[in-house]
Amino acid sequence: MGRAGGRFGEIDALRCPRCGSTMRLIAAIEDPDIARRILARLNLPTRTPPMAKVTGRPSEPPELEDDWSFDQSAGGGWP
């Protein structure tokens, strides 16, 4: 397993979104009651939003294009 709070998909949760430097995890709140009290004090929602009701039948997946080519040349701006 990776470090706690590490990468999720292509998002690095410990990378500062403003400057890109590495952040340190200084605390983890594991008690749900404490988390709710902190969120309430910050005037943030303390409950998850309700799930939307399912309506109608599932839609068909969109048709995919046959052309899956992409530029693989170096220097495309990827760090």
Steps between C-alpha positions, in 0.01 A plus 500: 500500500605860446531771755187626674337781307708431191392473138138445400481426130699780341462740794778528759318598818827609662599738216419868556259612225639854508879454500547127433715430806451192717274545802528305825214326673498639854176350634228251416156534653355152543213569743184584300355710785812717515498537121135612507573756775792645303294522180210663688736756654628584150139534372553206263252217436523226761304242302537361153244626248209265429535272201293589197212269418540284196255593227431317179703229340880503476622673187711324242873575513616750238656371180878515517712630216710244315798737484691460826822660373673768702827689492770293672789731413725629777468858614124508517509701823499201733738555793 
